[in-house]
Amino acid sequence: MTPEPQATLLAVFAHPDDEAFSIGGTLTHYARRGVRVVLACATRGEAGKITVPGMTVDDLGQQREAELRAACRALEIPEPVFLDYHDSGRFERTRHNDPLALMNVNPLDVEIKVRALVEEVQPQVMVTFDPHGAYGHVDHLQIHRAATAAFFSTGHLPGGGPQRLYYTALTHAAAQGLARMGQDLDPLVYGVSEGTVAVRMNVAAYAENKKAALAAHGTQTGEQSLLGRMTPEERAAMEQRLLGTESFSIGGTRTALERYPLRGLFDGVPGLGELDD
């Protein structure tokens, strides 16, 4: 008799720290429920901006890899899997001439790597960026495309491939909050309507895990970061939103939706719905 595959969630993101901001509490929640959590990170954040005044780092990619490993420990999930691309950077740090920068890689090649990982770990649930890549970062858009394509091209695998694909969802209200804090984005473009949110995960119980994971990404959360420049009032509002609830929309499904909104990411997935009881 073939054993039932373990409940597995595959999260696919672009840079170290993407996981902590968007789905850190959800990852801890399912890890504590016995789900195998696999976090795939496309790059090591080599072109990130050090936000700690006076801090120097010899190898930023190596530093941020270590930060991600520490964040995973804080979230109580296994070590990350790296896809070994390079961070494309932004603005003056954009790496136009780096052939391994994610922005310069053939999207089909990225899909092939993600598809191989799907075949290896056999997740029932996948999570990645929304179609706007949260705030439009080119690497986020590349990973959104590759993970989405990998979901749709793996239905032939044993067990029917992943059963659900979810996108991180920023509501209009949350996008307005980011815009007020200095992010140059249109909330009506980058946010989604309340009816688009299929799952709202209450992650308040994991607030300390998420705070620790964010703190682990020290090069990105220093005094000169968006977080570091917030007023106490702005930070309190951000933490209330960020640490209390994580929202997801549906990117694809191979199973019927018995209710809407759903109770959690595994709700209605054959044999695993009890994870969201």
Order of alpha helices (4+ residues) and beta strands (2+ residues): beta-alpha-beta-alpha-beta-alpha-beta-alpha-alpha-beta-alpha-alpha-beta-alpha-alpha-beta
